């Protein structure tokens, strides 16, 4: 890169005794400030937040219903899959509109 590193030669006995690192600071000891906050599962998936939990529940329910429908069709139960799809056509819009209204009232909008 910009600076050429010099090779450091350490005698074998000092290396085995551990004296080569006596006064040096390692990279693990250095504190580096970051531009972004620490990424943890707690920050990515804030389950304690009611809005996020509602969103994840809705996404999970729609995905689960789609997999159930697909599985029922593959097993040859098309009539049951149609009933599941009909149930979803009624329930999912009602739940979505209810969630949107809940979100607006929760934020103090309407």
GROMACS elastic network, one bead per residue, 0.5 to 0.9 nm:
[ bonds ]
;  ai    aj funct       b0    kb
    1     4     6  0.69954   500
   10    13     6  0.84802   500
   10    14     6  0.68294   500
   10    15     6  0.64092   500
   10    20     6  0.71147   500
   11    14     6  0.54776   500
   11    15     6  0.62782   500
   11    16     6  0.88357   500
   11    20     6  0.89702   500
   12    15     6  0.50040   500
   12    16     6  0.61902   500
   12    17     6  0.85722   500
   13    16     6  0.52128   500
   13    17     6  0.61472   500
   13    18     6  0.86470   500
   13    19     6  0.89406   500
   14    18     6  0.60990   500
   14    19     6  0.53693   500
   14    20     6  0.63035   500
   15    18     6  0.51884   500
   15    19     6  0.63399   500
   15    20     6  0.59479   500
   15    21     6  0.87128   500
   16    19     6  0.79201   500
   16    20     6  0.89629   500
   17    20     6  0.81582   500
   18    21     6  0.63971   500
   18    22     6  0.73386   500
   19    22     6  0.52401   500
   19    23     6  0.85997   500
   20    23     6  0.79719   500
   20    24     6  0.81249   500
   21    24     6  0.53627   500
   21    25     6  0.78470   500
   21    26     6  0.83913   500
   22    25     6  0.86683   500
   25    28     6  0.82652   500
   25    29     6  0.64820   500
   25    30     6  0.76808   500
   26    29     6  0.55041   500
   26    30     6  0.70875   500
   27    30     6  0.53867   500
   27    31     6  0.85767   500
   28    31     6  0.79000   500
   33    36     6  0.89391   500
   34    37     6  0.69003   500
   34    38     6  0.82408   500
   36    39     6  0.82737   500
   38    43     6  0.81284   500
   39    42     6  0.81570   500
   39    43     6  0.63069   500
   39    44     6  0.69683   500
   40    43     6  0.53215   500
   40    44     6  0.62775   500
   40    45     6  0.85716   500
   41    44     6  0.50107   500
   41    45     6  0.57667   500
   41    46     6  0.79454   500
   42    45     6  0.55120   500
   42    46     6  0.55909   500
   42    47     6  0.79120   500
   43    46     6  0.58315   500
   45    48     6  0.87344   500
   45    49     6  0.89747   500
   45    52     6  0.78899   500
   45    53     6  0.88460   500
   46    49     6  0.56721   500
   46    50     6  0.88473   500
   46    52     6  0.68229   500
   46    53     6  0.78586   500
   47    50     6  0.72008   500
   47    51     6  0.87982   500
   47    52     6  0.63815   500
   47    53     6  0.53960   500
   47    56     6  0.87631   500
   48    51     6  0.88816   500
   48    52     6  0.79600   500
   48    53     6  0.71550   500
   49    52     6  0.54650   500
   49    53     6  0.62151   500
   49    54     6  0.86965   500
   50    53     6  0.50526   500
   50    54     6  0.60755   500
   50    55     6  0.85730   500
   51    54     6  0.51354   500
   51    55     6  0.62147   500
   51    56     6  0.86957   500
   51    99     6  0.88045   500
   51   103     6  0.71128   500
   52    55     6  0.50196   500
   52    56     6  0.61574   500
   52    57     6  0.85219   500
   53    56     6  0.51541   500
   53    57     6  0.60584   500
   53    58     6  0.85919   500
   54    57     6  0.50958   500
   54    58     6  0.61916   500
   54    59     6  0.86322   500
   54    99     6  0.76548   500
   55    58     6  0.52082   500
   55    59     6  0.61852   500
   55    60     6  0.85092   500
   55    99     6  0.85811   500
   56    59     6  0.50961   500
   56    60     6  0.59432   500
   56    61     6  0.84639   500
   57    60     6  0.50866   500
   57    61     6  0.60562   500
   57    62     6  0.86592   500
   58    61     6  0.51016   500
   58    62     6  0.62215   500
   58    63     6  0.85348   500
   58    92     6  0.84317   500
   58    95     6  0.82743   500
   58    96     6  0.80041   500
   59    62     6  0.53177   500
   59    63     6  0.61288   500
   59    64     6  0.84803   500
   60    63     6  0.51343   500
   60    64     6  0.59093   500
   60    65     6  0.84908   500
   61    64     6  0.50497   500
   61    65     6  0.60711   500
   61    66     6  0.85792   500
   61    92     6  0.89228   500
   62    65     6  0.51541   500
   62    66     6  0.62165   500
   62    67     6  0.87223   500
   62    88     6  0.82187   500
   62    92     6  0.78029   500
   63    66     6  0.51247   500
   63    67     6  0.62864   500
   63    68     6  0.86247   500
   64    67     6  0.51840   500
   64    68     6  0.61233   500
   64    69     6  0.86208   500
   65    68     6  0.50053   500
   65    69     6  0.61101   500
   65    70     6  0.85712   500
   65    84     6  0.74324   500
   65    85     6  0.79757   500
   65    88     6  0.76710   500
   66    69     6  0.51482   500
   66    70     6  0.61827   500
   66    71     6  0.85618   500
   66    85     6  0.83747   500
   67    70     6  0.50615   500
   67    71     6  0.60083   500
   67    72     6  0.85018   500
   68    71     6  0.50861   500
   68    72     6  0.60711   500
   68    73     6  0.86034   500
   68    81     6  0.76678   500
   68    84     6  0.81638   500
   69    72     6  0.51679   500
   69    73     6  0.62311   500
   69    74     6  0.86369   500
   69    78     6  0.83850   500
   69    80     6  0.81910   500
   69    82     6  0.77888   500
   69    84     6  0.66769   500
   69    85     6  0.70801   500
   70    73     6  0.52120   500
   70    74     6  0.62016   500
   70    75     6  0.86857   500
   70    81     6  0.76345   500
   71    74     6  0.50684   500
   71    75     6  0.61927   500
   71    76     6  0.86861   500
   71    77     6  0.86744   500
   71    81     6  0.84319   500
   72    75     6  0.50885   500
   72    76     6  0.63147   500
   72    77     6  0.51189   500
   72    78     6  0.64091   500
   72    79     6  0.87291   500
   72    80     6  0.70001   500
   72    81     6  0.55938   500
   73    76     6  0.50911   500
   73    77     6  0.53851   500
   73    79     6  0.84554   500
   73    80     6  0.83632   500
   73    81     6  0.62232   500
   73    82     6  0.89860   500
   74    77     6  0.74856   500
   74    78     6  0.82840   500
   75    78     6  0.81934   500
   76    79     6  0.85920   500
   77    80     6  0.55481   500
   77    81     6  0.63655   500
   77    82     6  0.88317   500
   78    82     6  0.61400   500
   78    83     6  0.87056   500
   79    82     6  0.51385   500
   79    83     6  0.64807   500
   79    84     6  0.88457   500
   80    83     6  0.50474   500
   80    84     6  0.63099   500
   80    85     6  0.86481   500
   81    84     6  0.50564   500
   81    85     6  0.61581   500
   81    86     6  0.85570   500
   82    86     6  0.60133   500
   82    87     6  0.84877   500
   83    87     6  0.60701   500
   83    88     6  0.85090   500
   84    87     6  0.50867   500
   84    88     6  0.61885   500
   84    89     6  0.87013   500
   85    89     6  0.61931   500
   85    90     6  0.88766   500
   86    89     6  0.50808   500
   86    90     6  0.66478   500
   86    91     6  0.87561   500
   87    90     6  0.54324   500
   87    91     6  0.60400   500
   87    92     6  0.82205   500
   88    91     6  0.51339   500
   88    92     6  0.53844   500
   88    93     6  0.81139   500
   89    92     6  0.60933   500
   89    93     6  0.68817   500
   90    93     6  0.62483   500
   90    94     6  0.67285   500
   91    94     6  0.52938   500
   91    95     6  0.61420   500
   91    96     6  0.86285   500
   92    95     6  0.50973   500
   92    96     6  0.60397   500
   92    97     6  0.86011   500
   93    97     6  0.60529   500
   93    98     6  0.83556   500
   94    97     6  0.53232   500
   94    98     6  0.60517   500
   94    99     6  0.85360   500
   95    98     6  0.50076   500
   95    99     6  0.60102   500
   95   100     6  0.85915   500
   96    99     6  0.50402   500
   96   100     6  0.61828   500
   96   101     6  0.86377   500
   97   100     6  0.51118   500
   97   101     6  0.62187   500
   97   102     6  0.85085   500
   98   101     6  0.51692   500
   98   102     6  0.60191   500
   98   103     6  0.84988   500
   99   103     6  0.59985   500
   99   104     6  0.85703   500
  100   103     6  0.50305   500
  100   104     6  0.62100   500
  100   105     6  0.86249   500
  101   104     6  0.50805   500
  101   105     6  0.60942   500
  101   106     6  0.82757   500
  101   110     6  0.84350   500
  102   105     6  0.51923   500
  102   106     6  0.57850   500
  102   107     6  0.84818   500
  103   107     6  0.61186   500
  103   108     6  0.85547   500
  103   109     6  0.86006   500
  104   107     6  0.52013   500
  104   108     6  0.62242   500
  104   109     6  0.51099   500
  104   110     6  0.61624   500
  105   109     6  0.56872   500
  105   110     6  0.59515   500
  106   109     6  0.75719   500
  107   110     6  0.85785   500
